[in-house]
Every structure is written in structure tokens, then in C-alpha cells.
Amino acid sequence: MFTENTESAIQEIPFPSITICPSSQIRRSVWEKYMNTNSSYWDNLKIYRNVMACSTNTYFHSLDQSLKEYIDYGLIKELMHDCGISCSELFHYDTKWQNITLKNICQHFQPIVLGIFGLCFTINMIPLSQMFNEEYYQRYMEFFSTKITYVNTEKTYWNLEDGYSSYMNQPVLVNVIPARTSGVSYNHRLRLMLQSSDDDFLSCADLGIEGGSFLITFSNPAEYCSVSPRAYIIPDTYTKIQITPFVRKINSDLKWRSLEIRQCYLEDERKLSIFQQYTELNCNHECEINKTISMCGCLMIEAAFLGTNSLKICGPAKYSCALDAIHSTKLPENRLVCNCLPTCSMIEYEVTDTSHFDDWNYMKSINLVQNNSRGATIELVFKKPYFTAYTSASILNLKSLISNVGGLLGLFLGMNLTNIFEIIFILIKMCNNFIITLFLTK
């Protein structure tokens, strides 16, 4: 195989899926209400603090209460309902996409759990009803029942292999998920205003992250999130994030080659049990989930919504086991079992950001934001109006195969393919004449 590169218009690929995680994962009012009450709820709150929004070190800070092997599914669900910040509390209503104010912004966000970063919200990911298989989507809906505000049910016809081929003759702003844009100017941006209030509580100060800050990650809209690339946004800043896509496609000549030669999956060539959409990251995620269940008998917190009441969530005492299970999927022998080859077509994103001070107090004075809130503004835009698509192609396609065979015949036998067809034609004529002569003599 070889790789060629071509430049294409930015509108041919989607804007990335953007996930925002607030550093505050427990409401201060809930924490202070039950603090030191010597109640079971207070014990559960401390466990939730440790497994939901902390570094690994905090798992061992309270040996008397926190070293539980398993946590009930229902407990995690209840505590997330009580403690988790809602979408409307996180996002200011003044959100703009391509210079148009998005009304009811939370209708565009889907809740997820992203590892130790806790409850997060993602925009421009394909609807999870189309990412998860039906059984697992119903589990997702049940787990996040109090946090779901997403209303878009339109089916997406975009995919990694064919792109927006079904929509190429329609306007760029056609209502298609995932969204795309045609340029890189001020009028082609996504602007989000993120906010935190006094009721937010930074549950893990040892992370070294300022209270009220936000983690932002970027991923392919067909993938269930990735923690890389990412950026930390601190309060009272205006941050411009420029996005550079990396795109790889597959030439049609390579599709007929075997999987062993291609070393990548075509669309719908590999089925997963949890995800409808195959990507290497989705496959690895599923493999890690299955390995954790088999080795530790529980689910990591970020996969809690995929479980049932009968399946436990890994507690602090099982954290090392879960890490070992995840690391084991990277071993050569397990990589063969997981068989998570990359997709033949893929999109990745790189980001660069610049920030400057933004006076949130001024916005309070003109009543643009609430008096008890802090926050930050981010502006996201593609860096260039075009991207370079790298196309994997076969060195030996059908045309080159025929020409190579003809060339070798000419080199070693002193003949070419035209001679072969002439010989075949003469043989056919001779057989035909013989049959006719035999028939007439009878």
C-alpha cells in the first residue's frame, strides 16, 4: 500500500464532538448538609467523591470508609441525581453556532460519564440511540433519566467511509448530525459560555485544578468520547480553540484486498455487542469493559450506565484490579482477542488554544450572567478552510495487475496480451470450423 494526499474543503468533514466536564462534581449544599453526620448517606457521599472526581491517590485517603470492593448500581445512580450539576446550570443560554444563537442549548447536549472527571456533557456526538445497540441504549436512558435534555431524534446519514455524500448537493447549514461548517471566520465558530455557581463544590482539591474550571475533550463524532486531545479552561478567561483535522481515507482499489493486507476494517465489517458504530476506540472501550467484568466482577464508574442492578460498580478496593484489567488488554495476546483494528477511514483532531482574561464581574454588572456565578467563554473554529486527506491506496490494483502480467509475458516470452487474445481467437475459429465440417459430413 502507499499513501497519497489531497486537499479538500472543510465542509466535507464534521465538526468534532466536544465534551465539557466541570471540575465541580458535588453540590456544596448536599456535601455540607450531610458532613460529619455519622450517617450512611455521608459515608456514601465520601465514596462517591472518591470514585467520581478524584485522582487515584484519593482512593486511599479514608481507609475506614472508602475501601469498599463494590458499590451498588442504584447508589451511584441516586448520588449522581443528587450531586451532579445539570446542563442548564453548566451552559449559559447565549450559545452561538455559525453566529446564530442556539435556543434551548441543552437540547443539543447528551450526558456521559468520562472516567475520573465525572459527569460531563457532549455536543455534536451522533445520537447515542444510534451509537449504542438497543439494549444498552435503554440502560443509558434509565441511568441518566434525570439528566437527559437531548431531543434530537433525526437519523444521521454521515459515516466515516462515505462522509456527507448524501448531502453534498444541499446547503452547508442543512440540519444534519453531526454538524459541519464551510469556513474559519468569526461567523463559522461555536461559542460556548460555561458557568459555575457558589453551590458547586470542587470535590478533589488534590487534582491541582482551580475550582470552577472545566475540562474539554475532542473526538470523532462516531466515537464514544476520548480524553485526548483535551484542554483545561480556567474561570474568567476567553479562550479561542483552533481545530486541525487529520483525515485518512481508503481508495476503492484497496477495498477488494484481504483484511490481512489492508489491516483495517471497512464500514460494517466488524460488529460490536455494545456499539452500533465500529471505531478502534469504541472497540477498545468495549474490550476493556468486558475484561474488567471478567477479572474483577464489576464495572468501572464510566461504564456504570451499561450495567444493571445485578452488576456492581468497582469500589476503591477494586481500582487496582480494574487498572490491571485495562492494561492487560494492551498485551499482544489480548490484542489478538480484542482484534481492534483501526477503521480504513478515520478522522482525528488536533487543537491549539490561546486565552486571555475576561472580566466576568463586568458581565454580572450588565446582568448578562448571574451574580453568584463564575465562568469562562470558549470559541471553537477550524484553523484552515481546507484539510489534507491522506488516502491509502493499493500499489497493485486491477489495471496495474493486467499491465504487469502483460509486461512480464513480453519480457520473458517475447509476447504480449494482444498475442494471447489473437491465439485464443484463432483456436476458437479452428474449433468452430471443425464442428461445422463434422456436422456437414454427417
Beta strands, then each sheet from edge to edge (+ up, - down):
strand 1: 2-9
strand 2: 17-22
strand 3: 24-27
strand 4: 70-71
strand 5: 96-97
strand 6: 100-101
strand 7: 109-113
strand 8: 119-123
strand 9: 190-197
strand 10: 200-202
strand 11: 214-219
strand 12: 230-233
strand 13: 237-250
strand 14: 313-314
strand 15: 346-357
strand 16: 373-382
strand 17: 386-393
sheet 1: 1+ 17- 13- 15+
sheet 2: 1+ 17- 13- 16- 9+ 5- 6+
sheet 3: 7+ 8- 2+ 11- 12+
sheet 4: 3+ 10-
sheet 5: 4+ 14-
end
